[in-house]
Amino acid sequence: MSLPQNAPLRPLPALIFASRWLQLPLYLGLIVAQLVYVWHFLVELLHLVEAAFGSDTALRILVTSVGYSPDVQITALNETIIMLVVLGLIDVVMISNLLIMVIVGGYETFVSRMHLNRHPDQPEWLGHVNASVLKVKLGLSIIGISSIHLLKTFINAPNYSEKVLMWQTIIHVVFLLSALAIAWTDRILHPAGPAHKDSH
């Protein structure tokens, strides 16, 4: 015999179901981490602008932060430093996007509905998000972040050993294969799920 649709849960199932709210501090903590990333982005951007206007102090900070160790002393911004700093800023943005995906998608999937169906700023991917879709999207985001790190390493390759270059490449390939395996497994388990339907 099935229970009425709005029947109250028994105490133990209600307690177990309510335990999902224990994840709330975790998502709030990720919002704090997002604020830290925003601050870091603004500081790095400020140093880049100051170095472009001739600040030696900002230039030294940038050179140290990107791990750039050229054979000659750096007295002004060059293309390599600018590229490394910009890639670092892109890296921060991609990690921030990953945080948003985890915070919004995780809260919607595992804690409580946010009822954003009619909100004009609702993310397109949130309308059909579930645990499987979230895992695939997170995997793709991690691959993008790993790609940025690998590109930064190759640009600054003289300051890294061959062992570091090799292992970073291997780890990136492992991330790629892992994401492909997750997507392939999800496609097998949910061949006709809403996550695999094209939206028109």
Disulfide bonds with the S-S distance in Angstrom:
none
